[in-house]
Amino acid sequence: MNADQARNILTSCDPKDAANALESLGASGKLTDLQSMLAFAKNPDLKVARTAVLSCSNLIRNNLITHFHELDPHVRQKLGTIMESLVPQIIDEIGKDLWCNEDGRRLRALQILGLLKKNPTIRDILAKLVQDKDVKIRATAVNLLGKIIGPNDHELIMSLLSDKDKRVRANSVEALENLGNKRFVPILLRFRKDPVNRIRGNVLKALYNLGYVDILDDLVAMLESPDHFMKASALWVASQIKLRHVKIEDLAGLSFLSDNEMVFLNAKKVLVAFNTPRTLGYMRYLESESIEIKAVGGQNKPLSVK
């Protein structure tokens, strides 16, 4: 039975082949089929109702694994909630993908796990996965673990600050920030000169949000770096914490003329986020200058300042 045949059976409201049709859509259907399938979850025929529940769960899980990053975050969260309410044992189903041999499918399954909130076993699963040999799995597990553990349950996260992979270390910093415990400040201070731009940026953002606000000189040093990644990370931090200072405003304005797209876009975020007369003036002036340069020289991007 193909998907179109299954849809026709469900539309006809004939319960004769409903279970087979539901199973078919659960394996190969689209998210647009979900509403019609959910209608059978309360069918008086218990076999049809049970099949509907499991098939809806399978459809959601398969589509999340295949199209995770194509879906809006709010849609993903809603689908996770529906799946969890339908099948309490959904962790066991996701576990089949978490421990499979296909790296991409494992990562998507882990991201789906992050959509679930109620199951107490999630923390234990994540605690195992932060030791996984795949660095993408480790980094994602750290990020999710930091969102669910308590402020005094941080030993595992702390140990990952020395992980060999920079993504894991960067996510560990974010996890510590999410815990909101000011006792982490002395530990994070050791990393505020880290050579990895993302780690360094995450550390400054975490320090500021944990109450250590004396980060202006460190942020300025990043903004003055010749490295595009370091500069872009500093601009991202400035746009997030909105540390309004004339030095940052001036350096963001200067970065707005960068020919590096990442730096240029993050500089614009800072100028918009600050929303001061000075930053708005920079945007009006520099955007008009950029238009003139393009008209005269045929440039496709703003010029960098040497």
ZADO-1210 file (C-alpha; in nm, 4 decimals, padded with zeros to 6 digits):
<atoms>
<atom x="00.0000" y="00.0000" z="00.0000" code="MET" pos="1"/>
<atom x="00.1469" y="00.3349" z="-00.1010" code="ASN" pos="2"/>
<atom x="00.0912" y="00.6638" z="00.0808" code="ALA" pos="3"/>
<atom x="-00.1788" y="00.7911" z="-00.1562" code="ASP" pos="4"/>
<atom x="-00.3786" y="00.4710" z="-00.1193" code="GLN" pos="5"/>
<atom x="-00.3459" y="00.4942" z="00.2594" code="ALA" pos="6"/>
<atom x="-00.4717" y="00.8539" z="00.2570" code="ARG" pos="7"/>
<atom x="-00.7736" y="00.7541" z="00.0492" code="ASN" pos="8"/>
<atom x="-00.8612" y="00.4795" z="00.2959" code="ILE" pos="9"/>
<atom x="-00.8475" y="00.7186" z="00.5925" code="LEU" pos="10"/>
<atom x="-01.0543" y="00.9775" z="00.4059" code="THR" pos="11"/>
<atom x="-01.3245" y="00.7232" z="00.3232" code="SER" pos="12"/>
<atom x="-01.3726" y="00.6581" z="00.6962" code="CYS" pos="13"/>
<atom x="-01.3915" y="00.2860" z="00.6226" code="ASP" pos="14"/>
<atom x="-01.2333" y="00.1122" z="00.9231" code="PRO" pos="15"/>
<atom x="-01.1731" y="-00.2064" z="00.7300" code="LYS" pos="16"/>
<atom x="-00.8157" y="-00.1319" z="00.6271" code="ASP" pos="17"/>
<atom x="-00.7562" y="00.1639" z="00.8602" code="ALA" pos="18"/>
<atom x="-00.4875" y="-00.0103" z="01.0656" code="ALA" pos="19"/>
<atom x="-00.2841" y="-00.1029" z="00.7570" code="ASN" pos="20"/>
<atom x="-00.3255" y="00.2494" z="00.6171" code="ALA" pos="21"/>
<atom x="-00.2084" y="00.4046" z="00.9432" code="LEU" pos="22"/>
<atom x="00.0968" y="00.1791" z="00.9570" code="GLU" pos="23"/>
<atom x="00.1822" y="00.2731" z="00.5991" code="SER" pos="24"/>
<atom x="00.1631" y="00.6469" z="00.6699" code="LEU" pos="25"/>
<atom x="00.3550" y="00.6038" z="00.9936" code="GLY" pos="26"/>
<atom x="00.6430" y="00.4640" z="00.7896" code="ALA" pos="27"/>
<atom x="00.6357" y="00.6942" z="00.4856" code="SER" pos="28"/>
<atom x="00.3794" y="00.9702" z="00.5433" code="GLY" pos="29"/>
<atom x="00.4235" y="01.3454" z="00.5694" code="LYS" pos="30"/>
<atom x="00.3534" y="01.5774" z="00.8613" code="LEU" pos="31"/>
<atom x="00.0447" y="01.6984" z="00.6750" code="THR" pos="32"/>
<atom x="-00.1003" y="01.3497" z="00.7353" code="ASP" pos="33"/>
<atom x="-00.0720" y="01.3816" z="01.1130" code="LEU" pos="34"/>
<atom x="-00.4074" y="01.5486" z="01.1810" code="GLN" pos="35"/>
<atom x="-00.6110" y="01.2885" z="00.9939" code="SER" pos="36"/>
<atom x="-00.4154" y="01.0088" z="01.1624" code="MET" pos="37"/>
<atom x="-00.4648" y="01.1522" z="01.5118" code="LEU" pos="38"/>
<atom x="-00.8409" y="01.1356" z="01.4585" code="ALA" pos="39"/>
<atom x="-00.8141" y="00.7549" z="01.4734" code="PHE" pos="40"/>
<atom x="-00.6383" y="00.7582" z="01.8140" code="ALA" pos="41"/>
<atom x="-00.9799" y="00.7513" z="01.9848" code="LYS" pos="42"/>
<atom x="-01.1376" y="00.5006" z="01.7477" code="ASN" pos="43"/>
<atom x="-01.3731" y="00.2532" z="01.9220" code="PRO" pos="44"/>
<atom x="-01.1789" y="-00.0296" z="01.7584" code="ASP" pos="45"/>
<atom x="-00.8909" y="-00.0726" z="02.0065" code="LEU" pos="46"/>
<atom x="-00.6603" y="-00.2216" z="01.7438" code="LYS" pos="47"/>
<atom x="-00.7110" y="00.0789" z="01.5164" code="VAL" pos="48"/>
<atom x="-00.6654" y="00.3198" z="01.8085" code="ALA" pos="49"/>
<atom x="-00.3390" y="00.1578" z="01.9228" code="ARG" pos="50"/>
<atom x="-00.2100" y="00.1469" z="01.5666" code="THR" pos="51"/>
<atom x="-00.2963" y="00.5144" z="01.5213" code="ALA" pos="52"/>
<atom x="-00.1020" y="00.6149" z="01.8312" code="VAL" pos="53"/>
<atom x="00.2097" y="00.4206" z="01.7358" code="LEU" pos="54"/>
<atom x="00.1883" y="00.5274" z="01.3709" code="SER" pos="55"/>
<atom x="00.1568" y="00.8958" z="01.4625" code="CYS" pos="56"/>
<atom x="00.4605" y="00.8623" z="01.6851" code="SER" pos="57"/>
<atom x="00.6577" y="00.6899" z="01.4085" code="ASN" pos="58"/>
<atom x="00.5571" y="00.9552" z="01.1549" code="LEU" pos="59"/>
<atom x="00.6707" y="01.2376" z="01.3833" code="ILE" pos="60"/>
<atom x="00.9989" y="01.0666" z="01.4694" code="ARG" pos="61"/>
<atom x="01.0804" y="00.9832" z="01.1073" code="ASN" pos="62"/>
<atom x="01.0034" y="01.3359" z="00.9868" code="ASN" pos="63"/>
<atom x="01.2011" y="01.4957" z="01.2690" code="LEU" pos="64"/>
<atom x="01.5023" y="01.2806" z="01.1870" code="ILE" pos="65"/>
<atom x="01.4763" y="01.3547" z="00.8146" code="THR" pos="66"/>
<atom x="01.3784" y="01.7228" z="00.8251" code="HIS" pos="67"/>
<atom x="01.4898" y="01.8446" z="01.1695" code="PHE" pos="68"/>
<atom x="01.6676" y="02.1615" z="01.0587" code="HIS" pos="69"/>
<atom x="01.4034" y="02.2449" z="00.7986" code="GLU" pos="70"/>
<atom x="01.1334" y="02.2755" z="01.0643" code="LEU" pos="71"/>
<atom x="01.0672" y="02.5868" z="01.2705" code="ASP" pos="72"/>
<atom x="01.1889" y="02.5399" z="01.6322" code="PRO" pos="73"/>
<atom x="00.8361" y="02.5956" z="01.7661" code="HIS" pos="74"/>
<atom x="00.7023" y="02.3278" z="01.5315" code="VAL" pos="75"/>
<atom x="00.9752" y="02.0866" z="01.6419" code="ARG" pos="76"/>
<atom x="00.8911" y="02.1460" z="02.0080" code="GLN" pos="77"/>
<atom x="00.5194" y="02.0963" z="01.9481" code="LYS" pos="78"/>
<atom x="00.5849" y="01.7705" z="01.7630" code="LEU" pos="79"/>
<atom x="00.8050" y="01.6507" z="02.0488" code="GLY" pos="80"/>
<atom x="00.5289" y="01.7259" z="02.2983" code="THR" pos="81"/>
<atom x="00.2703" y="01.5392" z="02.0898" code="ILE" pos="82"/>
<atom x="00.5005" y="01.2397" z="02.0482" code="MET" pos="83"/>
<atom x="00.5753" y="01.2270" z="02.4212" code="GLU" pos="84"/>
<atom x="00.2066" y="01.2464" z="02.5140" code="SER" pos="85"/>
<atom x="00.1134" y="00.9719" z="02.2673" code="LEU" pos="86"/>
<atom x="00.3768" y="00.7163" z="02.3623" code="VAL" pos="87"/>
<atom x="00.5180" y="00.7258" z="02.7167" code="PRO" pos="88"/>
<atom x="00.7799" y="00.4681" z="02.6125" code="GLN" pos="89"/>
<atom x="00.9028" y="00.6937" z="02.3307" code="ILE" pos="90"/>
<atom x="01.2536" y="00.6997" z="02.4844" code="ILE" pos="91"/>
<atom x="01.2841" y="00.3295" z="02.3995" code="ASP" pos="92"/>
<atom x="01.1849" y="00.4000" z="02.0392" code="GLU" pos="93"/>
<atom x="01.4325" y="00.6855" z="02.0049" code="ILE" pos="94"/>
<atom x="01.6959" y="00.4655" z="02.1651" code="GLY" pos="95"/>
<atom x="01.6895" y="00.2449" z="01.8557" code="LYS" pos="96"/>
<atom x="01.8202" y="00.5418" z="01.6581" code="ASP" pos="97"/>
<atom x="02.0508" y="00.6750" z="01.9302" code="LEU" pos="98"/>
<atom x="02.2583" y="00.3591" z="01.9313" code="TRP" pos="99"/>
<atom x="02.2469" y="00.2740" z="01.5598" code="CYS" pos="100"/>
<atom x="02.5519" y="00.2737" z="01.3307" code="ASN" pos="101"/>
<atom x="02.4501" y="00.5751" z="01.1194" code="GLU" pos="102"/>
<atom x="02.6112" y="00.8898" z="01.2613" code="ASP" pos="103"/>
<atom x="02.3666" y="01.1358" z="01.1053" code="GLY" pos="104"/>
<atom x="02.0632" y="00.9475" z="01.2319" code="ARG" pos="105"/>
<atom x="02.2158" y="00.9240" z="01.5807" code="ARG" pos="106"/>
<atom x="02.2670" y="01.3007" z="01.5932" code="LEU" pos="107"/>
<atom x="01.9084" y="01.3716" z="01.4822" code="ARG" pos="108"/>
<atom x="01.7764" y="01.1246" z="01.7405" code="ALA" pos="109"/>
<atom x="01.9755" y="01.3052" z="02.0092" code="LEU" pos="110"/>
<atom x="01.8305" y="01.6387" z="01.8991" code="GLN" pos="111"/>
<atom x="01.4812" y="01.4869" z="01.9196" code="ILE" pos="112"/>
<atom x="01.5621" y="01.3708" z="02.2718" code="LEU" pos="113"/>
<atom x="01.6164" y="01.7363" z="02.3578" code="GLY" pos="114"/>
<atom x="01.2526" y="01.8075" z="02.2692" code="LEU" pos="115"/>
<atom x="01.1274" y="01.5735" z="02.5417" code="LEU" pos="116"/>
<atom x="01.0857" y="01.7080" z="02.8933" code="LYS" pos="117"/>
<atom x="00.9061" y="01.4608" z="03.1156" code="LYS" pos="118"/>
<atom x="01.1119" y="01.1432" z="03.1100" code="ASN" pos="119"/>
<atom x="01.3529" y="01.1163" z="03.4061" code="PRO" pos="120"/>
<atom x="01.5853" y="00.8816" z="03.2144" code="THR" pos="121"/>
<atom x="01.6922" y="01.1535" z="02.9688" code="ILE" pos="122"/>
<atom x="01.9603" y="01.2870" z="03.2037" code="ARG" pos="123"/>
<atom x="02.1197" y="00.9430" z="03.2400" code="ASP" pos="124"/>
<atom x="02.1202" y="00.8925" z="02.8633" code="ILE" pos="125"/>
<atom x="02.2849" y="01.2313" z="02.8063" code="LEU" pos="126"/>
<atom x="02.5407" y="01.1592" z="03.0777" code="ALA" pos="127"/>
<atom x="02.6485" y="00.8524" z="02.8779" code="LYS" pos="128"/>
<atom x="02.6502" y="01.0353" z="02.5458" code="LEU" pos="129"/>
<atom x="02.8854" y="01.3120" z="02.6654" code="VAL" pos="130"/>
<atom x="03.1506" y="01.0379" z="02.6647" code="GLN" pos="131"/>
<atom x="03.0666" y="00.9235" z="02.3105" code="ASP" pos="132"/>
<atom x="03.3520" y="00.8868" z="02.0605" code="LYS" pos="133"/>
<atom x="03.1678" y="01.1094" z="01.8075" code="ASP" pos="134"/>
<atom x="03.2491" y="01.4727" z="01.8904" code="VAL" pos="135"/>
<atom x="02.9213" y="01.5993" z="01.7400" code="LYS" pos="136"/>
<atom x="02.7281" y="01.3668" z="01.9693" code="ILE" pos="137"/>
<atom x="02.9353" y="01.4798" z="02.2691" code="ARG" pos="138"/>
<atom x="02.8911" y="01.8490" z="02.1909" code="ALA" pos="139"/>
<atom x="02.5149" y="01.8174" z="02.1429" code="THR" pos="140"/>
<atom x="02.4734" y="01.6044" z="02.4560" code="ALA" pos="141"/>
<atom x="02.6613" y="01.8632" z="02.6633" code="VAL" pos="142"/>
<atom x="02.4395" y="02.1400" z="02.5318" code="ASN" pos="143"/>
<atom x="02.1201" y="01.9495" z="02.6159" code="LEU" pos="144"/>
<atom x="02.2461" y="01.8301" z="02.9529" code="LEU" pos="145"/>
<atom x="02.3172" y="02.1863" z="03.0597" code="GLY" pos="146"/>
<atom x="01.9505" y="02.2715" z="03.0068" code="LYS" pos="147"/>
<atom x="01.8115" y="02.0040" z="03.2366" code="ILE" pos="148"/>
<atom x="02.0520" y="01.9523" z="03.5263" code="ILE" pos="149"/>
<atom x="02.0271" y="02.1491" z="03.8489" code="GLY" pos="150"/>
<atom x="02.2614" y="02.4295" z="03.9629" code="PRO" pos="151"/>
<atom x="02.4445" y="02.2031" z="04.2066" code="ASN" pos="152"/>
<atom x="02.4744" y="01.9067" z="03.9706" code="ASP" pos="153"/>
<atom x="02.7591" y="02.0315" z="03.7568" code="HIS" pos="154"/>
<atom x="03.0577" y="01.8001" z="03.8041" code="GLU" pos="155"/>
<atom x="03.0057" y="01.6291" z="03.4689" code="LEU" pos="156"/>
<atom x="02.9885" y="01.9597" z="03.2805" code="ILE" pos="157"/>
<atom x="03.2993" y="02.0882" z="03.4580" code="MET" pos="158"/>
<atom x="03.5003" y="01.7862" z="03.3489" code="SER" pos="159"/>
<atom x="03.4216" y="01.8625" z="02.9847" code="LEU" pos="160"/>
<atom x="03.5898" y="02.2037" z="02.9940" code="LEU" pos="161"/>
<atom x="03.9114" y="02.0157" z="02.9168" code="SER" pos="162"/>
<atom x="03.7669" y="01.8009" z="02.6359" code="ASP" pos="163"/>
<atom x="03.9943" y="01.7678" z="02.3337" code="LYS" pos="164"/>
<atom x="03.7260" y="01.9025" z="02.0977" code="ASP" pos="165"/>
<atom x="03.6658" y="02.2775" z="02.0928" code="LYS" pos="166"/>
<atom x="03.2925" y="02.2377" z="02.0197" code="ARG" pos="167"/>
<atom x="03.2457" y="02.0328" z="02.3348" code="VAL" pos="168"/>
<atom x="03.4395" y="02.2894" z="02.5386" code="ARG" pos="169"/>
<atom x="03.2365" y="02.5778" z="02.3938" code="ALA" pos="170"/>
<atom x="02.9075" y="02.4022" z="02.4688" code="ASN" pos="171"/>
<atom x="03.0298" y="02.3237" z="02.8202" code="SER" pos="172"/>
<atom x="03.0748" y="02.6954" z="02.8837" code="VAL" pos="173"/>
<atom x="02.7194" y="02.7611" z="02.7635" code="GLU" pos="174"/>
<atom x="02.5926" y="02.4816" z="02.9872" code="ALA" pos="175"/>
<atom x="02.7604" y="02.6352" z="03.2919" code="LEU" pos="176"/>
<atom x="02.6051" y="02.9715" z="03.2058" code="GLU" pos="177"/>
<atom x="02.2610" y="02.8105" z="03.1839" code="ASN" pos="178"/>
<atom x="02.3029" y="02.6756" z="03.5375" code="LEU" pos="179"/>
<atom x="02.3232" y="03.0354" z="03.6624" code="GLY" pos="180"/>
<atom x="02.5585" y="02.9591" z="03.9511" code="ASN" pos="181"/>
<atom x="02.7933" y="03.2519" z="04.0282" code="LYS" pos="182"/>
<atom x="03.0434" y="03.0124" z="04.1828" code="ARG" pos="183"/>
<atom x="03.1527" y="02.9260" z="03.8284" code="PHE" pos="184"/>
<atom x="03.2934" y="03.2766" z="03.7697" code="VAL" pos="185"/>
<atom x="03.6490" y="03.2050" z="03.9003" code="PRO" pos="186"/>
<atom x="03.6657" y="02.8945" z="03.6817" code="ILE" pos="187"/>
<atom x="03.5430" y="03.0730" z="03.3702" code="LEU" pos="188"/>
<atom x="03.7877" y="03.3595" z="03.4212" code="LEU" pos="189"/>
<atom x="04.0688" y="03.1202" z="03.3339" code="ARG" pos="190"/>
<atom x="03.9308" y="03.0902" z="02.9808" code="PHE" pos="191"/>
<atom x="03.8666" y="03.4534" z="02.8922" code="ARG" pos="192"/>
<atom x="04.1847" y="03.4667" z="02.6772" code="LYS" pos="193"/>
<atom x="04.1146" y="03.1340" z="02.5062" code="ASP" pos="194"/>
<atom x="04.2524" y="03.1233" z="02.1484" code="PRO" pos="195"/>
<atom x="03.9307" y="02.9648" z="02.0165" code="VAL" pos="196"/>
<atom x="03.6903" y="03.2446" z="01.9220" code="ASN" pos="197"/>
<atom x="03.3695" y="03.0631" z="02.0141" code="ARG" pos="198"/>
<atom x="03.4983" y="02.9515" z="02.3545" code="ILE" pos="199"/>
<atom x="03.6310" y="03.2980" z="02.4306" code="ARG" pos="200"/>
<atom x="03.3049" y="03.4628" z="02.3256" code="GLY" pos="201"/>
<atom x="03.0947" y="03.2164" z="02.5250" code="ASN" pos="202"/>
<atom x="03.3107" y="03.2765" z="02.8318" code="VAL" pos="203"/>
<atom x="03.2690" y="03.6557" z="02.8178" code="LEU" pos="204"/>
<atom x="02.8947" y="03.6216" z="02.7678" code="LYS" pos="205"/>
<atom x="02.8693" y="03.3725" z="03.0558" code="ALA" pos="206"/>
<atom x="03.0768" y="03.5896" z="03.2884" code="LEU" pos="207"/>
<atom x="02.8614" y="03.8939" z="03.2164" code="TYR" pos="208"/>
<atom x="02.5353" y="03.7064" z="03.2666" code="ASN" pos="209"/>
<atom x="02.6653" y="03.5518" z="03.5890" code="LEU" pos="210"/>
<atom x="02.7312" y="03.8975" z="03.7321" code="GLY" pos="211"/>
<atom x="03.0961" y="03.9574" z="03.6403" code="TYR" pos="212"/>
<atom x="03.0533" y="04.2701" z="03.4268" code="VAL" pos="213"/>
<atom x="03.4181" y="04.3813" z="03.4031" code="ASP" pos="214"/>
<atom x="03.4657" y="04.2409" z="03.0516" code="ILE" pos="215"/>
<atom x="03.4936" y="04.5607" z="02.8459" code="LEU" pos="216"/>
<atom x="03.8706" y="04.5389" z="02.7875" code="ASP" pos="217"/>
<atom x="03.8463" y="04.1711" z="02.6928" code="ASP" pos="218"/>
<atom x="03.5631" y="04.2390" z="02.4509" code="LEU" pos="219"/>
<atom x="03.7477" y="04.5335" z="02.2955" code="VAL" pos="220"/>
<atom x="04.0561" y="04.3143" z="02.2496" code="ALA" pos="221"/>
<atom x="03.8462" y="04.0644" z="02.0559" code="MET" pos="222"/>
<atom x="03.6893" y="04.3398" z="01.8455" code="LEU" pos="223"/>
<atom x="04.0349" y="04.4734" z="01.7560" code="GLU" pos="224"/>
<atom x="04.1619" y="04.1298" z="01.6552" code="SER" pos="225"/>
<atom x="04.2634" y="04.0917" z="01.2876" code="PRO" pos="226"/>
<atom x="04.1009" y="03.7488" z="01.2888" code="ASP" pos="227"/>
<atom x="03.7538" y="03.7628" z="01.1309" code="HIS" pos="228"/>
<atom x="03.6189" y="03.4797" z="01.3448" code="PHE" pos="229"/>
<atom x="03.7363" y="03.6410" z="01.6673" code="MET" pos="230"/>
<atom x="03.5883" y="03.9748" z="01.5649" code="LYS" pos="231"/>
<atom x="03.2581" y="03.8196" z="01.4586" code="ALA" pos="232"/>
<atom x="03.2288" y="03.6315" z="01.7894" code="SER" pos="233"/>
<atom x="03.2930" y="03.9517" z="01.9846" code="ALA" pos="234"/>
<atom x="03.0227" y="04.1309" z="01.7878" code="LEU" pos="235"/>
<atom x="02.7825" y="03.8445" z="01.8566" code="TRP" pos="236"/>
<atom x="02.8547" y="03.8721" z="02.2298" code="VAL" pos="237"/>
<atom x="02.8021" y="04.2491" z="02.2209" code="ALA" pos="238"/>
<atom x="02.4658" y="04.2064" z="02.0465" code="SER" pos="239"/>
<atom x="02.3565" y="03.9518" z="02.3085" code="GLN" pos="240"/>
<atom x="02.4566" y="04.1289" z="02.6295" code="ILE" pos="241"/>
<atom x="02.4062" y="04.4863" z="02.4986" code="LYS" pos="242"/>
<atom x="02.7073" y="04.6248" z="02.6866" code="LEU" pos="243"/>
<atom x="02.6643" y="04.9818" z="02.5605" code="ARG" pos="244"/>
<atom x="02.9939" y="05.1691" z="02.5545" code="HIS" pos="245"/>
<atom x="03.1356" y="05.4226" z="02.3115" code="VAL" pos="246"/>
<atom x="03.4351" y="05.1951" z="02.2319" code="LYS" pos="247"/>
<atom x="03.2079" y="04.9097" z="02.1339" code="ILE" pos="248"/>
<atom x="02.9821" y="05.1397" z="01.9330" code="GLU" pos="249"/>
<atom x="03.2803" y="05.2798" z="01.7409" code="ASP" pos="250"/>
<atom x="03.4331" y="04.9382" z="01.6740" code="LEU" pos="251"/>
<atom x="03.0960" y="04.7999" z="01.5640" code="ALA" pos="252"/>
<atom x="03.0613" y="05.0947" z="01.3278" code="GLY" pos="253"/>
<atom x="03.4068" y="05.0245" z="01.1867" code="LEU" pos="254"/>
<atom x="03.3217" y="04.6553" z="01.1492" code="SER" pos="255"/>
<atom x="03.0088" y="04.7551" z="00.9577" code="PHE" pos="256"/>
<atom x="03.2426" y="04.8386" z="00.6674" code="LEU" pos="257"/>
<atom x="03.4107" y="04.4979" z="00.6690" code="SER" pos="258"/>
<atom x="03.4223" y="04.2974" z="00.3471" code="ASP" pos="259"/>
<atom x="03.3766" y="03.9820" z="00.5560" code="ASN" pos="260"/>
<atom x="03.0059" y="03.8982" z="00.5485" code="GLU" pos="261"/>
<atom x="03.0006" y="03.7366" z="00.8917" code="MET" pos="262"/>
<atom x="03.1650" y="04.0398" z="01.0539" code="VAL" pos="263"/>
<atom x="02.9435" y="04.2807" z="00.8607" code="PHE" pos="264"/>
<atom x="02.6187" y="04.1046" z="00.9587" code="LEU" pos="265"/>
<atom x="02.7144" y="04.0739" z="01.3255" code="ASN" pos="266"/>
<atom x="02.8180" y="04.4404" z="01.3340" code="ALA" pos="267"/>
<atom x="02.4752" y="04.5339" z="01.2027" code="LYS" pos="268"/>
<atom x="02.3140" y="04.3260" z="01.4797" code="LYS" pos="269"/>
<atom x="02.5106" y="04.5237" z="01.7383" code="VAL" pos="270"/>
<atom x="02.4127" y="04.8613" z="01.5944" code="LEU" pos="271"/>
<atom x="02.0465" y="04.7581" z="01.5812" code="VAL" pos="272"/>
<atom x="02.0500" y="04.5980" z="01.9290" code="ALA" pos="273"/>
<atom x="02.2114" y="04.9019" z="02.0945" code="PHE" pos="274"/>
<atom x="01.9594" y="05.1371" z="01.9299" code="ASN" pos="275"/>
<atom x="02.1378" y="05.4516" z="02.0533" code="THR" pos="276"/>
<atom x="02.1560" y="05.7794" z="01.8599" code="PRO" pos="277"/>
<atom x="02.5235" y="05.7045" z="01.7933" code="ARG" pos="278"/>
<atom x="02.4698" y="05.3527" z="01.6529" code="THR" pos="279"/>
<atom x="02.1662" y="05.4559" z="01.4507" code="LEU" pos="280"/>
<atom x="02.3707" y="05.7432" z="01.3117" code="GLY" pos="281"/>
<atom x="02.6456" y="05.4995" z="01.2133" code="TYR" pos="282"/>
<atom x="02.3951" y="05.2840" z="01.0286" code="MET" pos="283"/>
<atom x="02.2408" y="05.5743" z="00.8366" code="ARG" pos="284"/>
<atom x="02.5783" y="05.7205" z="00.7397" code="TYR" pos="285"/>
<atom x="02.7609" y="05.3977" z="00.6606" code="LEU" pos="286"/>
<atom x="02.4750" y="05.2459" z="00.4638" code="GLU" pos="287"/>
<atom x="02.4599" y="05.5584" z="00.2472" code="SER" pos="288"/>
<atom x="02.8391" y="05.5451" z="00.2038" code="GLU" pos="289"/>
<atom x="02.8157" y="05.1804" z="00.1039" code="SER" pos="290"/>
<atom x="02.5511" y="05.2586" z="-00.1590" code="ILE" pos="291"/>
<atom x="02.7698" y="05.5323" z="-00.3050" code="GLU" pos="292"/>
<atom x="03.0720" y="05.3016" z="-00.3201" code="ILE" pos="293"/>
<atom x="02.8698" y="05.0339" z="-00.4982" code="LYS" pos="294"/>
<atom x="02.7347" y="05.2850" z="-00.7486" code="ALA" pos="295"/>
<atom x="03.0817" y="05.4184" z="-00.8305" code="VAL" pos="296"/>
<atom x="03.2966" y="05.1094" z="-00.8073" code="GLY" pos="297"/>
<atom x="03.0558" y="04.8258" z="-00.8739" code="GLY" pos="298"/>
<atom x="03.1358" y="04.6625" z="-00.5392" code="GLN" pos="299"/>
<atom x="02.9063" y="04.3855" z="-00.4177" code="ASN" pos="300"/>
<atom x="03.0096" y="04.4155" z="-00.0519" code="LYS" pos="301"/>
<atom x="03.1046" y="04.6990" z="00.1803" code="PRO" pos="302"/>
<atom x="03.4714" y="04.7925" z="00.1642" code="LEU" pos="303"/>
<atom x="03.7024" y="04.7007" z="00.4497" code="SER" pos="304"/>
<atom x="03.8887" y="04.9684" z="00.6351" code="VAL" pos="305"/>
<atom x="04.2657" y="04.9153" z="00.6178" code="LYS" pos="306"/>
</atoms>
